[in-house]
C-alpha cells in the first residue's frame, strides 16, 4: 500500500506543494485534482483553478517551500495527513516584507476525500499565525 493511503496524495505533497525541479504545480494538480475539486478552510472555498494559481505564486514567493507528511489516517476514501510546511519567503508574505533571510516551520492538517483516483475535496488547517511570528522574530 502507498504510504500516503492513496496514490494520488504522493504527487500532491511531493510534486505540487513542495517546490522541485521536475514538475510544476499546474502539471501535477491538473491531473490529481477532480474537475469539481474544492479546497476549504474556515474562511473560504477555492476551486481547482484558484488553488493551482495559488501554488504557482507560492513557488515563486517561497522557492524552498516544502510540505513533509508526518502522519496519516486512512478510513475508506478519506485520508487525513498531518504535515510540516516550511520555507523561506522572499517578498510580501501575508503582509510581511521578507528578504529571504528568515524561515518558517509550521504544522498543517489536511482531510482529503478521494474519488475515482483524484482528490475531490480537502479541508485544511495551517498554522500561519506561527509562520508570521517566526518571520517577524
N, CA and C atoms as a LAMMPS dump frame, in Angstrom:
ITEM: TIMESTEP
0
ITEM: NUMBER OF ATOMS
411
ITEM: BOX BOUNDS ff ff ff
-5.0000000000000000e+02 5.0000000000000000e+02
-5.0000000000000000e+02 5.0000000000000000e+02
-5.0000000000000000e+02 5.0000000000000000e+02
ITEM: ATOMS id mol type element x y z
1 1 1 N 0.839 -1.193 0
2 1 2 C 0 0 0
3 1 3 C 0.879 1.249 0
4 2 1 N 0.429 2.248 -0.699
5 2 2 C 1.133 3.533 -0.737
6 2 3 C 1.162 4.135 0.665
7 3 1 N 2.308 4.659 1.108
8 3 2 C 2.373 5.218 2.466
9 3 3 C 1.462 6.421 2.673
10 4 1 N 0.983 7.033 1.595
11 4 2 C 0.075 8.168 1.73
12 4 3 C -1.375 7.71 1.863
13 5 1 N -1.643 6.439 1.625
14 5 2 C -3.01 5.951 1.704
15 5 3 C -3.655 5.832 0.339
16 6 1 N -3.333 6.703 -0.555
17 6 2 C -3.847 6.694 -1.928
18 6 3 C -2.742 7.221 -2.834
19 7 1 N -2.589 6.636 -4.011
20 7 2 C -1.513 7.005 -4.935
21 7 3 C -1.524 8.477 -5.318
22 8 1 N -2.668 9.097 -5.324
23 8 2 C -2.78 10.486 -5.758
24 8 3 C -2.156 11.465 -4.757
25 9 1 N -2.01 11.08 -3.51
26 9 2 C -1.516 12.008 -2.496
27 9 3 C -0.001 12.197 -2.52
28 10 1 N 0.756 11.197 -2.933
29 10 2 C 2.214 11.358 -3.003
30 10 3 C 2.592 12.488 -3.952
31 11 1 N 2.093 12.514 -5.204
32 11 2 C 2.444 13.647 -6.069
33 11 3 C 1.885 14.977 -5.571
34 12 1 N 0.749 14.967 -4.901
35 12 2 C 0.172 16.196 -4.364
36 12 3 C 1.154 16.866 -3.406
37 13 1 N 1.713 16.097 -2.467
38 13 2 C 2.635 16.663 -1.478
39 13 3 C 4.055 16.846 -2.017
40 14 1 N 4.559 15.853 -2.755
41 14 2 C 5.968 15.854 -3.151
42 14 3 C 6.25 16.614 -4.443
43 15 1 N 5.233 16.79 -5.303
44 15 2 C 5.486 17.414 -6.6
45 15 3 C 4.663 18.667 -6.867
46 16 1 N 3.633 18.915 -6.084
47 16 2 C 2.811 20.119 -6.303
48 16 3 C 2.959 21.115 -5.156
49 17 1 N 2.861 20.643 -3.918
50 17 2 C 3.005 21.543 -2.78
51 17 3 C 4.464 21.844 -2.488
52 18 1 N 5.345 20.877 -2.723
53 18 2 C 6.774 21.031 -2.473
54 18 3 C 7.489 21.454 -3.75
55 19 1 N 8.226 22.547 -3.671
56 19 2 C 8.98 23.042 -4.832
57 19 3 C 10.022 21.998 -5.232
58 20 1 N 10.095 21.721 -6.532
59 20 2 C 11.066 20.765 -7.06
60 20 3 C 11.419 21.173 -8.485
61 21 1 N 12.399 20.52 -9.065
62 21 2 C 12.85 20.883 -10.413
63 21 3 C 12.252 19.996 -11.496
64 22 1 N 11.473 18.979 -11.127
65 22 2 C 10.926 18.047 -12.108
66 22 3 C 9.524 18.412 -12.602
67 23 1 N 8.772 19.176 -11.815
68 23 2 C 7.371 19.431 -12.162
69 23 3 C 7.017 20.889 -11.865
70 24 1 N 5.757 21.22 -12.124
71 24 2 C 5.169 22.492 -11.702
72 24 3 C 3.836 22.165 -11.021
73 25 1 N 3.334 23.076 -10.2
74 25 2 C 2.025 22.824 -9.597
75 25 3 C 0.942 22.58 -10.647
76 26 1 N 0.967 23.337 -11.742
77 26 2 C -0.054 23.174 -12.779
78 26 3 C -0.024 21.773 -13.364
79 27 1 N 1.172 21.281 -13.7
80 27 2 C 1.292 19.944 -14.28
81 27 3 C 0.706 18.879 -13.361
82 28 1 N 1.038 18.947 -12.095
83 28 2 C 0.621 17.909 -11.157
84 28 3 C -0.837 18.071 -10.755
85 29 1 N -1.219 19.278 -10.354
86 29 2 C -2.575 19.482 -9.837
87 29 3 C -3.65 19.306 -10.903
88 30 1 N -3.331 19.583 -12.143
89 30 2 C -4.298 19.377 -13.228
90 30 3 C -4.75 17.922 -13.261
91 31 1 N -3.825 16.994 -13.004
92 31 2 C -4.168 15.577 -13.041
93 31 3 C -4.699 15.008 -11.743
94 32 1 N -4.207 15.485 -10.602
95 32 2 C -4.595 14.851 -9.332
96 32 3 C -5.867 15.431 -8.717
97 33 1 N -6.258 16.631 -9.131
98 33 2 C -7.483 17.232 -8.589
99 33 3 C -8.656 16.976 -9.52
100 34 1 N -9.795 16.604 -8.959
101 34 2 C -11.018 16.411 -9.742
102 34 3 C -11.454 17.744 -10.352
103 35 1 N -12.193 17.693 -11.437
104 35 2 C -12.65 18.927 -12.092
105 35 3 C -13.498 19.776 -11.156
106 36 1 N -14.308 19.138 -10.299
107 36 2 C -15.162 19.881 -9.365
108 36 3 C -14.531 19.955 -7.971
109 37 1 N -13.203 19.874 -7.915
110 37 2 C -12.446 19.933 -6.669
111 37 3 C -12.781 21.185 -5.865
112 38 1 N -12.744 21.02 -4.53
113 38 2 C -12.886 22.154 -3.622
114 38 3 C -11.862 22.048 -2.506
115 39 1 N -11.183 23.163 -2.229
116 39 2 C -10.265 23.297 -1.112
117 39 3 C -10.944 24.223 -0.121
118 40 1 N -11.125 23.751 1.096
119 40 2 C -11.926 24.504 2.061
120 40 3 C -11.188 24.652 3.385
121 41 1 N -11.329 25.837 3.986
122 41 2 C -10.93 26.048 5.372
123 41 3 C -12.035 26.849 6.032
124 42 1 N -11.802 27.344 7.232
125 42 2 C -12.889 28.049 7.924
126 42 3 C -13.189 29.414 7.325
127 43 1 N -12.367 29.902 6.395
128 43 2 C -12.58 31.224 5.808
129 43 3 C -13.111 31.214 4.379
130 44 1 N -12.778 30.171 3.607
131 44 2 C -13.119 30.218 2.19
132 44 3 C -13.113 28.843 1.544
133 45 1 N -13.661 28.812 0.329
134 45 2 C -13.635 27.624 -0.512
135 45 3 C -12.987 28.033 -1.834
136 46 1 N -11.986 27.243 -2.265
137 46 2 C -11.291 27.52 -3.526
138 46 3 C -11.561 26.391 -4.504
139 47 1 N -11.679 26.743 -5.779
140 47 2 C -11.822 25.718 -6.791
141 47 3 C -10.443 25.3 -7.307
142 48 1 N -10.426 24.378 -8.235
143 48 2 C -9.19 23.818 -8.775
144 48 3 C -8.293 24.898 -9.387
145 49 1 N -8.86 25.739 -10.241
146 49 2 C -8.06 26.774 -10.91
147 49 3 C -7.443 27.743 -9.904
148 50 1 N -8.187 28.106 -8.882
149 50 2 C -7.693 29.042 -7.864
150 50 3 C -6.547 28.421 -7.074
151 51 1 N -6.679 27.154 -6.697
152 51 2 C -5.603 26.507 -5.942
153 51 3 C -4.336 26.378 -6.797
154 52 1 N -4.494 26.05 -8.064
155 52 2 C -3.341 25.939 -8.957
156 52 3 C -2.618 27.282 -9.042
157 53 1 N -3.356 28.368 -9.241
158 53 2 C -2.742 29.703 -9.307
159 53 3 C -2.046 30.047 -7.995
160 54 1 N -2.654 29.694 -6.871
161 54 2 C -2.076 29.984 -5.562
162 54 3 C -0.73 29.29 -5.41
163 55 1 N -0.628 28.029 -5.8
164 55 2 C 0.647 27.328 -5.635
165 55 3 C 1.687 27.765 -6.658
166 56 1 N 1.277 28.169 -7.843
167 56 2 C 2.244 28.744 -8.793
168 56 3 C 2.863 30.004 -8.178
169 57 1 N 2.029 30.826 -7.539
170 57 2 C 2.505 32.04 -6.873
171 57 3 C 3.409 31.703 -5.69
172 58 1 N 2.985 30.743 -4.844
173 58 2 C 3.768 30.389 -3.661
174 58 3 C 5.139 29.833 -4.029
175 59 1 N 5.227 29.091 -5.134
176 59 2 C 6.531 28.564 -5.567
177 59 3 C 7.498 29.702 -5.864
178 60 1 N 6.991 30.811 -6.397
179 60 2 C 7.855 31.964 -6.698
180 60 3 C 8.203 32.727 -5.421
181 61 1 N 7.224 32.892 -4.546
182 61 2 C 7.414 33.634 -3.305
183 61 3 C 8.283 32.873 -2.299
184 62 1 N 8.132 31.537 -2.278
185 62 2 C 8.849 30.692 -1.313
186 62 3 C 9.575 29.6 -2.116
187 63 1 N 10.734 29.918 -2.674
188 63 2 C 11.397 28.983 -3.592
189 63 3 C 11.896 27.688 -2.96
190 64 1 N 11.858 27.592 -1.631
191 64 2 C 12.233 26.346 -0.968
192 64 3 C 11.046 25.751 -0.196
193 65 1 N 9.825 26.082 -0.618
194 65 2 C 8.618 25.593 0.05
195 65 3 C 8.607 24.069 0.073
196 66 1 N 8.296 23.524 1.253
197 66 2 C 8.281 22.079 1.409
198 66 3 C 7.137 21.672 2.326
199 67 1 N 6.389 20.683 1.917
200 67 2 C 5.371 20.054 2.751
201 67 3 C 5.823 18.619 2.989
202 68 1 N 6.078 18.29 4.249
203 68 2 C 6.595 16.971 4.591
204 68 3 C 5.581 16.219 5.447
205 69 1 N 4.855 15.25 4.842
206 69 2 C 3.89 14.466 5.61
207 69 3 C 4.565 13.71 6.752
208 70 1 N 3.933 13.738 7.911
209 70 2 C 4.456 13.09 9.113
210 70 3 C 3.546 11.984 9.635
211 71 1 N 2.241 12.088 9.363
212 71 2 C 1.295 11.114 9.905
213 71 3 C 0.098 11.044 8.981
214 72 1 N -0.478 9.856 8.857
215 72 2 C -1.687 9.699 8.047
216 72 3 C -2.675 8.785 8.745
217 73 1 N -3.933 9.043 8.495
218 73 2 C -5.01 8.186 8.955
219 73 3 C -5.907 7.959 7.745
220 74 1 N -6.158 6.69 7.427
221 74 2 C -6.974 6.343 6.263
222 74 3 C -8.239 5.656 6.73
223 75 1 N -9.374 6.141 6.244
224 75 2 C -10.656 5.496 6.508
225 75 3 C -11.468 5.555 5.225
226 76 1 N -11.51 4.442 4.513
227 76 2 C -12.214 4.409 3.238
228 76 3 C -11.574 5.368 2.253
229 77 1 N -12.372 6.276 1.71
230 77 2 C -11.846 7.25 0.742
231 77 3 C -11.459 8.578 1.399
232 78 1 N -11.354 8.58 2.729
233 78 2 C -10.929 9.77 3.461
234 78 3 C -9.526 9.533 4.018
235 79 1 N -8.633 10.491 3.746
236 79 2 C -7.251 10.384 4.224
237 79 3 C -6.888 11.686 4.929
238 80 1 N -6.462 11.559 6.181
239 80 2 C -6.007 12.714 6.958
240 80 3 C -4.484 12.685 6.966
241 81 1 N -3.87 13.792 6.558
242 81 2 C -2.415 13.915 6.54
243 81 3 C -2.024 15.087 7.437
244 82 1 N -1.168 14.792 8.425
245 82 2 C -0.552 15.85 9.223
246 82 3 C 0.843 16.036 8.663
247 83 1 N 1.179 17.273 8.335
248 83 2 C 2.493 17.521 7.752
249 83 3 C 3.133 18.762 8.36
250 84 1 N 4.398 18.935 8.024
251 84 2 C 5.152 20.118 8.398
252 84 3 C 5.405 20.908 7.12
253 85 1 N 5.039 22.173 7.122
254 85 2 C 5.318 23.06 5.988
255 85 3 C 6.426 24.009 6.406
256 86 1 N 7.383 24.202 5.506
257 86 2 C 8.492 25.1 5.821
258 86 3 C 8.915 25.848 4.57
259 87 1 N 9.589 26.965 4.786
260 87 2 C 10.098 27.725 3.665
261 87 3 C 10.672 29.056 4.088
262 88 1 N 11.3 29.711 3.113
263 88 2 C 11.962 30.99 3.33
264 88 3 C 11.435 31.987 2.291
265 89 1 N 10.385 32.737 2.63
266 89 2 C 9.803 33.66 1.668
267 89 3 C 10.73 34.816 1.291
268 90 1 N 10.58 35.272 0.06
269 90 2 C 11.281 36.47 -0.397
270 90 3 C 10.244 37.315 -1.146
271 91 1 N 9.795 38.371 -0.469
272 91 2 C 8.729 39.213 -0.991
273 91 3 C 7.683 39.418 0.083
274 92 1 N 6.511 39.91 -0.313
275 92 2 C 5.441 40.175 0.64
276 92 3 C 4.697 38.884 0.944
277 93 1 N 4.826 38.423 2.183
278 93 2 C 4.188 37.192 2.634
279 93 3 C 3.215 37.541 3.746
280 94 1 N 1.924 37.515 3.438
281 94 2 C 0.869 37.813 4.414
282 94 3 C 1.083 39.168 5.082
283 95 1 N 1.488 40.146 4.288
284 95 2 C 1.682 41.491 4.797
285 95 3 C 3.037 41.756 5.414
286 96 1 N 3.897 40.761 5.428
287 96 2 C 5.242 40.909 5.987
288 96 3 C 6.238 40.94 4.831
289 97 1 N 7.043 41.989 4.775
290 97 2 C 8.083 42.052 3.742
291 97 3 C 9.238 41.152 4.157
292 98 1 N 9.504 40.14 3.367
293 98 2 C 10.552 39.161 3.673
294 98 3 C 11.682 39.302 2.66
295 99 1 N 12.912 39.236 3.164
296 99 2 C 14.078 39.393 2.294
297 99 3 C 14.799 38.074 2.021
298 100 1 N 14.185 36.956 2.39
299 100 2 C 14.788 35.654 2.127
300 100 3 C 15.799 35.215 3.171
301 101 1 N 15.812 35.886 4.339
302 101 2 C 16.767 35.513 5.384
303 101 3 C 16.108 34.802 6.568
304 102 1 N 14.774 34.819 6.638
305 102 2 C 14.07 34.162 7.744
306 102 3 C 13.133 33.102 7.189
307 103 1 N 13.062 31.996 7.921
308 103 2 C 12.234 30.869 7.509
309 103 3 C 11.109 30.622 8.503
310 104 1 N 10.141 29.829 8.068
311 104 2 C 9.075 29.379 8.957
312 104 3 C 8.992 27.866 8.885
313 105 1 N 8.407 27.279 9.928
314 105 2 C 8.157 25.846 10.002
315 105 3 C 6.874 25.682 10.811
316 106 1 N 5.811 25.194 10.157
317 106 2 C 4.503 25.137 10.806
318 106 3 C 3.84 23.765 10.623
319 107 1 N 2.843 23.512 11.459
320 107 2 C 2.02 22.311 11.343
321 107 3 C 0.868 22.562 10.382
322 108 1 N 0.508 21.525 9.623
323 108 2 C -0.666 21.575 8.754
324 108 3 C -1.428 20.262 8.893
325 109 1 N -2.721 20.324 8.703
326 109 2 C -3.556 19.128 8.692
327 109 3 C -4.514 19.224 7.516
328 110 1 N -4.551 18.16 6.709
329 110 2 C -5.441 18.096 5.547
330 110 3 C -6.321 16.864 5.663
331 111 1 N -7.611 17.046 5.41
332 111 2 C -8.55 15.926 5.35
333 111 3 C -8.999 15.821 3.899
334 112 1 N -8.499 14.795 3.212
335 112 2 C -8.76 14.607 1.783
336 112 3 C -9.904 13.626 1.566
337 113 1 N -10.732 13.909 0.56
338 113 2 C -11.709 12.948 0.062
339 113 3 C -11.25 12.556 -1.335
340 114 1 N -11.033 11.258 -1.539
341 114 2 C -10.549 10.73 -2.808
342 114 3 C -11.708 10.046 -3.536
343 115 1 N -11.902 10.411 -4.802
344 115 2 C -12.917 9.76 -5.628
345 115 3 C -12.362 9.545 -7.019
346 116 1 N -12.541 8.343 -7.538
347 116 2 C -12.098 7.992 -8.891
348 116 3 C -10.624 8.329 -9.127
349 117 1 N -9.786 8.084 -8.112
350 117 2 C -8.354 8.291 -8.254
351 117 3 C -7.907 9.74 -8.246
352 118 1 N -8.787 10.656 -7.847
353 118 2 C -8.436 12.072 -7.767
354 118 3 C -8.893 12.644 -6.429
355 119 1 N -8.291 13.783 -6.063
356 119 2 C -8.7 14.475 -4.846
357 119 3 C -9.926 15.308 -5.187
358 120 1 N -11.03 15.005 -4.55
359 120 2 C -12.291 15.725 -4.811
360 120 3 C -12.45 16.912 -3.862
361 121 1 N -11.999 16.729 -2.628
362 121 2 C -12.186 17.766 -1.612
363 121 3 C -11.056 17.677 -0.605
364 122 1 N -10.612 18.824 -0.111
365 122 2 C -9.67 18.842 1
366 122 3 C -10.093 19.946 1.958
367 123 1 N -10.183 19.58 3.227
368 123 2 C -10.381 20.562 4.28
369 123 3 C -9.03 20.698 4.948
370 124 1 N -8.509 21.926 5.041
371 124 2 C -7.136 22.098 5.52
372 124 3 C -7.032 23.158 6.605
373 125 1 N -6.057 22.918 7.48
374 125 2 C -5.749 23.849 8.562
375 125 3 C -4.23 24.03 8.572
376 126 1 N -3.771 25.271 8.486
377 126 2 C -2.348 25.59 8.574
378 126 3 C -2.157 26.615 9.686
379 127 1 N -1.05 26.509 10.379
380 127 2 C -0.751 27.412 11.49
381 127 3 C 0.011 28.644 10.981
382 128 1 N -0.649 29.448 10.124
383 128 2 C 0.013 30.61 9.527
384 128 3 C 0.35 31.679 10.565
385 129 1 N -0.375 31.725 11.685
386 129 2 C -0.037 32.693 12.742
387 129 3 C 1.371 32.428 13.27
388 130 1 N 1.728 31.162 13.424
389 130 2 C 3.092 30.825 13.866
390 130 3 C 4.113 31.195 12.803
391 131 1 N 3.773 31.009 11.533
392 131 2 C 4.702 31.385 10.456
393 131 3 C 4.989 32.889 10.515
394 132 1 N 3.938 33.671 10.674
395 132 2 C 4.105 35.125 10.735
396 132 3 C 4.963 35.523 11.939
397 133 1 N 4.723 34.873 13.075
398 133 2 C 5.505 35.152 14.29
399 133 3 C 6.99 34.838 14.053
400 134 1 N 7.259 33.699 13.42
401 134 2 C 8.64 33.291 13.158
402 134 3 C 9.322 34.273 12.183
403 135 1 N 8.593 34.737 11.194
404 135 2 C 9.172 35.643 10.204
405 135 3 C 9.406 37.05 10.763
406 136 1 N 8.629 37.438 11.762
407 136 2 C 8.8 38.747 12.382
408 136 3 C 9.897 38.754 13.438
409 137 1 N 10.248 37.583 13.971
410 137 2 C 11.219 37.496 15.07
411 137 3 C 12.604 37.949 14.649
